[in-house]
Amino acid sequence: MSALIFDCDGVLADTERYGHLPAFNATFKEFGLPVHWSLADYQRKVLIGGGKERLASLLTPEFVAAAGLPTGPAAQQAAVAAWHRRKSEIYTGLVASGAVQPRPGVARVTAEALAAGWQLAVASTSAEGSVRATLERAVGAGQAAQFEVFAGDIVPRKKPAPDIYLLALDHLGLPAARAVVIEDSRNGLEAATAAGPACVITVNGFTEHEDFHEAAMVVSSLGDPGEPATVLANRSAARPGRCVTLADLAALLDGQPAGANDGTG
């Protein structure tokens, strides 16, 4: 048995720019909070794993005073939880509206994996409802039903800690050498690498300049016939063409060795 484990945000769909950022800002407006994140602001916030954690980063003494928030930790945690619930509702509505587009190749590779009998999973520390909505949008309800979903606050530590991937591997009943992870960020790569599986990075506008030297492969996307992938780095035995295929991902299993290559090699 083999498994393909996807991250959610930035991997299944371009969620950060077109989903989470506008949902955060709409939430701030609804709650009358004196903050609006620009794209540049949010590029820094995405380095914090987890939506609640990003919201909690607002709680400086100056912000608490300006927003008229309570100063007690329990009351502040309750406020963050309320903001996050509403933000997740707004995000899910954006996904349903079609505002958040799936990334190239995700549905195609999913279909290939299902046909070959691979196990499929999503491992994300985003809220489960948001993850499931994004997954259905990316691969369709029928294929989404074949996934195991590991999401939300089900592990004590969020990425870059490996907890979510260790949990997924344990639940799937597979050693790390029989799984491939698709990620998009440095935090995700660190989590996957610490857990053991080979990791493919599909970069996006938020992460394209991050350090991915441990990744088996770094590509612009998984690619589709009308939207080909560009191989940015390749340290694996795979030799993808215009699209990353399941055969390319299978070449990463069991730690199959290869020399370091830039481009398609």
Salt bridges, closest charged atoms under 4 A:
ASP7 OD1 - LYS159 NZ 2.88
ASP9 OD1 - HIS20 NE2 2.72
GLU16 OE1 - ARG54 NH1 3.46
GLU30 OE1 - ARG86 NE 2.83
ASP41 OD1 - ARG44 NH2 2.83
GLU53 OE1 - LYS158 NZ 3.13
GLU89 OE1 - ARG86 NH1 3.09
GLU112 OE2 - ARG108 NH1 3.21
GLU128 OE2 - ARG132 NE 2.81
GLU148 OE1 - HIS171 NE2 3.59
ASP153 OD2 - LYS52 NZ 2.75
ASP153 OD1 - LYS158 NZ 3.14
ASP163 OD1 - ARG157 NH2 2.86
GLU183 OE2 - LYS159 NZ 2.69
GLU190 OE2 - ARG186 NE 2.95
GLU208 OE2 - HIS209 NE2 3.77
ASP211 OD1 - HIS213 ND1 2.95
GLU214 OE1 - ARG186 NH1 2.54
GLU214 OE2 - HIS213 NE2 3.54
ASP224 OD1 - ARG108 NE 3.27
ASP254 OD2 - ARG178 NH1 2.46
